[in-house]
Amino acid sequence: MKLKTLSLYLLGLSFSLSSCNDYLDMTPTDSVSDKMLWSSTQNAEYAVNYLYKSFYDLSNFTLGQCAAGMTEGLTDMLKYGSSNYNALQYIPSEIAYGGTTLTVNYVTVYMGTWETMYTYIRRTNENLYNLHHYGTLSKSDATRLEAEMRFVRAFLYFDLIKRYKEVIIYDEDLPKITKDKAVSTEKDAWDFVAADLKYAAENLPVKASAHGRLDKGAAYAFLTRAMLYAERWADVKSAAEEVAKLGYTLESNYADSYSKTITDGNKEAILQYCFDQSKFSVGHDFDSYYAPGGDKALDGNTVVGGFGTPTQEMVESYELSSGGFPDWTTWHTTDGTTEEPPYSSLEPRFQATILYNGSSWKGRKIEPFVKGTDGWATWLVEPKPEGRTTTGYYLRKMVDEGHSFKTTQVSTQPWTVIRYAEVLLNYAEACYHLSDATNANAAIKQIRSRVGLPYKDKDGTDLWAAIKQERKVELAYEGQWYWDLRRWKLSAQTYANGGLNNYRVHGLKIEKSGNNFVYTYVECDTQNRNFPEKMYIFPIPQSELSNNALVDQNAEWK
């Protein structure tokens, strides 16, 4: 049976829930409004819809994962070009440089989600409590809505655990909530998430009766991600096998896998948050910040664009379309070369992800060179690039080429929370750890076949390297790479050993010379990047420590 995949349309609906301002105050209410709310399926669904917004709040279209931009800016993938501190664009570089800047308060402000997640958790638990105590819905509707809310709660706790490891577990038993409560073990926290997701998978419909509601595929797919972080390989494998039974498939066009909406027939997207400016006046502003700088003058972007641009390191992560990596030595020169880089020979995922000199874009050619339409700015020398690239590239992936700023400043492309390609990669990683090289290779082969790349079966360290390579390029700029390196405990290793230490990102400065271009290899950092060991676990916010006598700061942050 082919599963109709999930599309969440934000209606701009703000539903007032009974709650206190303190995000840990979970005192139950007994008001008439609660009883009325949970006696109507439609009203109850409105209350649950509010919780769905957390999928958007933790997306790359917002500042939910990092208050200064995408977490890719903390890795070798992306460089934020401005050194204008007030505009936040310098912060990703500052985090990546590490050092004494990374204090408890600093990390809480720019990388923490403690308060936001517990606010959502409180509302979710209030809803569950009220459903159970005041609900007069049919058994099937009540079970379905409980499954949806438990999915959301697992989604929220997943984000907390990946950052803080040990967290405070609250369920819907509100009368037992006390001001002081200790953190759980990491194992107990993952047990809690697994139980919620398994309940959701068992009780959500295979095909949602109403368009846009959570379903079984979303629960099993997200279970593969959560259990990957928990390193429960058998659970990842079995959940991925359940997803495979539901009829998902890879889109033939890589770009369609994340940019095409469910309603337009995306067969790969499993959980997708969509926007509709025409009906509901709801959208986002991703394009405004990441579109090429030339879109300001040529297409009317009121923001400068080009806030973050792909690095040379990311460009060199892509293989040739025939397989294997090109030799970039010619372009690693500070003296400049007029030889054209092998962009046109790189695999389809590169073409769909990165805009380079001469790329086609909105009926024109990208000009990321000095005094070009899109322009070039030197990192720190020109502190306000005004949309100009500091790396020689712009981001194409997830930027909507069909978006005309002259018509509207608002973007409407969907945020794909999870897609089948990720499930296959989660499956491959789990199989590798379970010594099942056959199925791991088969999953990788599926991913590469979509873009026409050859693949020979591997084992041991070669297989592990292939899995990491595919995660980097397949899921690029989808908010995964920083967290992948961190959960693999690679971040604190040197860059030469696959980590985020002792390296600088680079770009190609491009200058027009007659009918040719001169490409010069340049550093886009002024100091080495450094990931300290303590960043494997984030600090508990001081506000929690001040109000909860049973919580102590993580040892790494004392």
PEVEN-V444676 format. One record per residue. N is the residue number from 0. RES is the residue in three letters. PHI is phi as a letter, one per 30 degrees, with the letter a starting at -180 (NA if undefined). PSI is psi as a letter, one per 30 degrees, with the letter a starting at -180 (NA if undefined). BURIAL is I if it has 16 or more other C-alpha atoms within 10 Angstrom, else O. Layout:
n;res;phi;psi;burial
N;RES;PHI;PSI;BURIAL
N;RES;PHI;PSI;BURIAL
//
This chain:
n;res;phi;psi;burial
0;MET;NA;k;O
1;LYS;d;k;O
2;LEU;d;k;I
3;LYS;d;j;I
4;THR;d;l;I
5;LEU;c;k;I
6;SER;b;j;I
7;LEU;c;j;I
8;TYR;c;j;I
9;LEU;d;j;I
10;LEU;c;g;I
11;GLY;i;g;O
12;LEU;d;k;O
13;SER;c;j;O
14;PHE;c;k;O
15;SER;d;j;O
16;LEU;c;k;O
17;SER;d;j;O
18;SER;a;l;I
19;CYS;c;l;O
20;ASN;d;e;O
21;ASP;d;k;O
22;TYR;d;f;I
23;LEU;c;g;I
24;ASP;d;j;O
25;MET;c;h;I
26;THR;d;k;I
27;PRO;d;l;I
28;THR;c;l;I
29;ASP;b;h;O
30;SER;c;l;O
31;VAL;e;e;O
32;SER;d;e;O
33;ASP;d;e;I
34;LYS;d;e;I
35;MET;d;e;O
36;LEU;e;e;I
37;TRP;c;g;I
38;SER;c;f;I
39;SER;b;k;O
40;THR;d;e;I
41;GLN;d;e;O
42;ASN;d;e;O
43;ALA;d;e;I
44;GLU;d;e;I
45;TYR;e;e;I
46;ALA;d;e;I
47;VAL;d;e;I
48;ASN;e;e;I
49;TYR;e;e;I
50;LEU;d;f;I
51;TYR;d;f;I
52;LYS;d;f;I
53;SER;d;f;I
54;PHE;d;e;I
55;TYR;d;e;I
56;ASP;d;f;O
57;LEU;c;g;I
58;SER;c;l;I
59;ASN;d;f;I
60;PHE;d;f;I
61;THR;b;a;I
62;LEU;c;g;I
63;GLY;d;e;I
64;GLN;d;e;I
65;CYS;a;k;I
66;ALA;d;f;I
67;ALA;c;g;I
68;GLY;k;a;I
69;MET;d;k;I
70;THR;d;f;I
71;GLU;e;f;I
72;GLY;d;f;I
73;LEU;c;g;I
74;THR;b;a;I
75;ASP;d;g;I
76;MET;d;e;I
77;LEU;b;k;I
78;LYS;b;k;I
79;TYR;d;k;I
80;GLY;d;f;I
81;SER;c;k;I
82;SER;c;g;I
83;ASN;d;j;O
84;TYR;d;e;O
85;ASN;d;f;O
86;ALA;d;g;O
87;LEU;i;f;I
88;GLN;d;f;I
89;TYR;d;f;I
90;ILE;e;e;I
91;PRO;e;e;I
92;SER;d;e;I
93;GLU;d;e;I
94;ILE;d;e;I
95;ALA;d;e;I
96;TYR;d;f;I
97;GLY;i;b;I
98;GLY;i;a;O
99;THR;d;f;O
100;THR;d;e;O
101;LEU;d;i;I
102;THR;c;l;O
103;VAL;e;e;I
104;ASN;d;e;O
105;TYR;d;e;O
106;VAL;d;e;I
107;THR;d;e;I
108;VAL;d;e;O
109;TYR;c;f;I
110;MET;b;f;I
111;GLY;d;k;I
112;THR;b;g;I
113;TRP;e;e;I
114;GLU;d;e;I
115;THR;d;e;O
116;MET;d;e;I
117;TYR;d;f;I
118;THR;d;e;I
119;TYR;d;e;I
120;ILE;d;e;I
121;ARG;e;e;I
122;ARG;d;e;I
123;THR;d;e;I
124;ASN;d;e;I
125;GLU;d;e;I
126;ASN;d;e;I
127;LEU;d;e;I
128;TYR;d;e;I
129;ASN;d;e;I
130;LEU;e;e;I
131;HIS;d;f;O
132;HIS;c;f;O
133;TYR;b;f;I
134;GLY;d;k;I
135;THR;b;g;I
136;LEU;d;l;I
137;SER;d;l;O
138;LYS;e;e;O
139;SER;d;e;O
140;ASP;d;e;O
141;ALA;d;e;I
142;THR;d;e;I
143;ARG;d;e;I
144;LEU;d;e;I
145;GLU;d;e;I
146;ALA;d;e;I
147;GLU;d;e;I
148;MET;d;e;I
149;ARG;d;e;I
150;PHE;d;e;I
151;VAL;e;e;I
152;ARG;d;e;I
153;ALA;d;e;I
154;PHE;e;e;I
155;LEU;d;e;I
156;TYR;d;e;I
157;PHE;e;e;I
158;ASP;d;e;I
159;LEU;d;e;I
160;ILE;d;e;I
161;LYS;d;f;I
162;ARG;c;e;I
163;TYR;c;f;I
164;LYS;i;d;I
165;GLU;c;k;I
166;VAL;b;l;I
167;ILE;d;k;I
168;ILE;c;k;I
169;TYR;c;k;I
170;ASP;c;a;I
171;GLU;d;g;I
172;ASP;d;i;O
173;LEU;d;e;I
174;PRO;d;f;O
175;LYS;c;g;O
176;ILE;d;k;I
177;THR;b;l;O
178;LYS;d;e;O
179;ASP;c;k;O
180;LYS;a;k;O
181;ALA;d;l;O
182;VAL;d;l;I
183;SER;d;l;O
184;THR;d;l;O
185;GLU;d;e;I
186;LYS;d;e;O
187;ASP;d;e;O
188;ALA;d;e;I
189;TRP;d;e;I
190;ASP;e;e;O
191;PHE;d;e;I
192;VAL;d;e;I
193;ALA;d;e;I
194;ALA;d;e;I
195;ASP;d;e;I
196;LEU;d;e;I
197;LYS;d;e;I
198;TYR;d;e;I
199;ALA;d;e;I
200;ALA;d;e;I
201;GLU;d;f;I
202;ASN;c;f;I
203;LEU;d;l;I
204;PRO;d;l;I
205;VAL;d;e;I
206;LYS;b;j;I
207;ALA;d;k;I
208;SER;d;f;O
209;ALA;c;k;O
210;HIS;e;k;O
211;GLY;j;g;I
212;ARG;c;l;I
213;LEU;d;k;I
214;ASP;b;a;I
215;LYS;d;e;I
216;GLY;d;e;I
217;ALA;d;e;I
218;ALA;d;e;I
219;TYR;d;e;I
220;ALA;d;e;I
221;PHE;d;f;I
222;LEU;d;e;I
223;THR;d;e;I
224;ARG;d;e;I
225;ALA;d;e;I
226;MET;d;f;I
227;LEU;d;e;I
228;TYR;d;e;I
229;ALA;d;f;I
230;GLU;i;h;I
231;ARG;c;i;O
232;TRP;d;e;I
233;ALA;d;e;I
234;ASP;d;e;I
235;VAL;d;e;I
236;LYS;d;e;I
237;SER;d;e;I
238;ALA;d;e;I
239;ALA;d;e;I
240;GLU;d;e;I
241;GLU;d;e;O
242;VAL;d;e;I
243;ALA;d;e;I
244;LYS;d;f;O
245;LEU;d;g;I
246;GLY;j;g;O
247;TYR;d;l;I
248;THR;b;l;I
249;LEU;d;k;I
250;GLU;d;k;I
251;SER;d;e;O
252;ASN;c;j;O
253;TYR;e;e;I
254;ALA;d;e;I
255;ASP;d;f;I
256;SER;d;f;I
257;TYR;c;f;I
258;SER;c;f;I
259;LYS;d;k;I
260;THR;d;l;I
261;ILE;e;e;I
262;THR;d;f;O
263;ASP;d;g;O
264;GLY;j;g;O
265;ASN;d;j;I
266;LYS;c;f;I
267;GLU;c;e;I
268;ALA;d;k;I
269;ILE;c;e;I
270;LEU;b;j;I
271;GLN;b;k;I
272;TYR;c;j;I
273;CYS;c;l;I
274;PHE;b;l;I
275;ASP;b;j;I
276;GLN;d;e;O
277;SER;d;e;O
278;LYS;c;e;O
279;PHE;b;g;O
280;SER;h;h;O
281;VAL;b;k;I
282;GLY;a;a;I
283;HIS;b;a;I
284;ASP;b;g;O
285;PHE;e;e;I
286;ASP;d;e;I
287;SER;e;e;I
288;TYR;c;f;I
289;TYR;c;f;I
290;ALA;d;l;I
291;PRO;e;k;I
292;GLY;e;e;I
293;GLY;d;f;I
294;ASP;d;f;I
295;LYS;d;e;I
296;ALA;d;e;O
297;LEU;c;f;O
298;ASP;b;g;O
299;GLY;i;g;I
300;ASN;d;k;I
301;THR;d;f;O
302;VAL;c;l;I
303;VAL;d;f;I
304;GLY;i;a;I
305;GLY;i;g;I
306;PHE;d;e;I
307;GLY;b;k;I
308;THR;b;k;I
309;PRO;d;k;I
310;THR;c;l;I
311;GLN;d;e;I
312;GLU;e;e;I
313;MET;d;e;I
314;VAL;e;e;I
315;GLU;d;f;I
316;SER;d;f;O
317;TYR;c;k;I
318;GLU;d;l;I
319;LEU;d;l;I
320;SER;d;f;I
321;SER;c;f;O
322;GLY;j;l;O
323;GLY;i;l;O
324;PHE;c;k;O
325;PRO;d;l;I
326;ASP;d;j;O
327;TRP;c;g;O
328;THR;e;e;O
329;THR;e;e;O
330;TRP;c;g;I
331;HIS;c;h;I
332;THR;b;k;O
333;THR;d;f;O
334;ASP;c;f;O
335;GLY;j;k;I
336;THR;b;k;I
337;THR;c;f;I
338;GLU;d;k;O
339;GLU;d;k;O
340;PRO;d;l;I
341;PRO;d;h;O
342;TYR;e;e;I
343;SER;d;f;O
344;SER;c;f;O
345;LEU;d;l;I
346;GLU;d;l;I
347;PRO;e;e;I
348;ARG;d;e;I
349;PHE;d;e;I
350;GLN;d;e;I
351;ALA;d;f;I
352;THR;c;e;I
353;ILE;b;k;I
354;LEU;c;k;I
355;TYR;b;l;I
356;ASN;e;j;I
357;GLY;j;f;O
358;SER;d;k;I
359;SER;d;k;O
360;TRP;a;j;O
361;LYS;h;h;O
362;GLY;i;g;O
363;ARG;b;l;O
364;LYS;c;k;O
365;ILE;d;k;I
366;GLU;b;i;I
367;PRO;d;h;I
368;PHE;c;l;I
369;VAL;e;k;I
370;LYS;i;g;O
371;GLY;d;l;I
372;THR;e;e;I
373;ASP;c;e;I
374;GLY;i;l;I
375;TRP;b;k;I
376;ALA;b;k;I
377;THR;d;k;I
378;TRP;e;k;I
379;LEU;i;e;I
380;VAL;d;e;O
381;GLU;c;j;O
382;PRO;d;f;O
383;LYS;b;j;I
384;PRO;d;f;I
385;GLU;h;h;I
386;GLY;j;f;I
387;ARG;d;k;I
388;THR;d;k;I
389;THR;c;g;I
390;THR;b;f;I
391;GLY;j;g;I
392;TYR;b;l;I
393;TYR;b;l;I
394;LEU;d;k;I
395;ARG;c;e;I
396;LYS;e;k;I
397;MET;i;f;I
398;VAL;d;k;I
399;ASP;d;j;I
400;GLU;d;f;O
401;GLY;d;f;O
402;HIS;d;j;I
403;SER;c;j;I
404;PHE;d;f;I
405;LYS;d;f;O
406;THR;d;e;O
407;THR;a;k;O
408;GLN;d;f;I
409;VAL;d;k;I
410;SER;c;k;I
411;THR;b;g;I
412;GLN;d;k;I
413;PRO;d;l;I
414;TRP;c;j;I
415;THR;d;j;I
416;VAL;d;e;I
417;ILE;a;k;I
418;ARG;b;l;I
419;TYR;d;e;I
420;ALA;e;e;I
421;GLU;d;e;I
422;VAL;e;e;I
423;LEU;d;e;I
424;LEU;d;e;I
425;ASN;d;e;I
426;TYR;d;e;I
427;ALA;d;e;I
428;GLU;d;e;I
429;ALA;d;e;I
430;CYS;d;e;I
431;TYR;e;e;I
432;HIS;d;f;I
433;LEU;c;g;O
434;SER;i;h;O
435;ASP;c;i;O
436;ALA;d;e;I
437;THR;d;e;O
438;ASN;d;e;I
439;ALA;d;e;I
440;ASN;d;e;I
441;ALA;d;e;O
442;ALA;d;e;I
443;ILE;d;e;I
444;LYS;d;e;I
445;GLN;d;e;I
446;ILE;d;e;I
447;ARG;d;e;I
448;SER;d;e;O
449;ARG;e;e;O
450;VAL;c;g;O
451;GLY;i;g;O
452;LEU;d;k;I
453;PRO;d;l;O
454;TYR;a;k;O
455;LYS;c;k;O
456;ASP;e;k;O
457;LYS;b;l;O
458;ASP;b;l;I
459;GLY;h;b;O
460;THR;d;f;O
461;ASP;d;e;O
462;LEU;d;e;I
463;TRP;d;e;I
464;ALA;d;e;O
465;ALA;d;e;I
466;ILE;d;e;I
467;LYS;d;e;I
468;GLN;e;e;O
469;GLU;d;e;I
470;ARG;d;e;I
471;LYS;d;e;I
472;VAL;d;e;I
473;GLU;d;e;I
474;LEU;c;g;I
475;ALA;e;k;I
476;TYR;i;g;I
477;GLU;c;g;I
478;GLY;i;g;I
479;GLN;c;e;O
480;TRP;d;e;I
481;TYR;e;e;I
482;TRP;d;e;I
483;ASP;d;e;I
484;LEU;e;e;I
485;ARG;d;e;I
486;ARG;d;f;I
487;TRP;d;f;O
488;LYS;h;h;O
489;LEU;c;f;I
490;SER;e;e;I
491;ALA;d;f;I
492;GLN;d;l;I
493;THR;d;l;I
494;TYR;d;e;I
495;ALA;d;f;O
496;ASN;c;g;O
497;GLY;j;g;O
498;GLY;c;a;I
499;LEU;b;g;I
500;ASN;c;k;I
501;ASN;i;h;I
502;TYR;a;l;I
503;ARG;b;k;I
504;VAL;d;l;I
505;HIS;b;l;I
506;GLY;b;l;I
507;LEU;c;j;I
508;LYS;d;k;I
509;ILE;c;k;I
510;GLU;b;k;I
511;LYS;d;k;O
512;SER;b;j;O
513;GLY;i;b;O
514;ASN;c;g;O
515;ASN;c;l;O
516;PHE;b;k;I
517;VAL;c;k;I
518;TYR;c;k;I
519;THR;b;k;I
520;TYR;d;k;I
521;VAL;b;k;I
522;GLU;d;k;I
523;CYS;c;g;I
524;ASP;b;l;I
525;THR;c;g;O
526;GLN;a;l;O
527;ASN;d;k;O
528;ARG;d;k;I
529;ASN;b;k;I
530;PHE;c;j;I
531;PRO;d;l;I
532;GLU;e;e;O
533;LYS;d;f;O
534;MET;d;f;I
535;TYR;d;f;I
536;ILE;b;k;I
537;PHE;d;l;I
538;PRO;d;k;I
539;ILE;d;k;I
540;PRO;e;k;I
541;GLN;d;e;O
542;SER;d;e;O
543;GLU;d;e;I
544;LEU;d;e;O
545;SER;d;f;O
546;ASN;c;f;O
547;ASN;b;j;O
548;ALA;d;f;O
549;LEU;c;g;O
550;VAL;c;k;I
551;ASP;c;l;O
552;GLN;d;k;O
553;ASN;e;k;O
554;ALA;e;e;O
555;GLU;d;f;O
556;TRP;c;g;O
557;LYS;d;NA;O
//
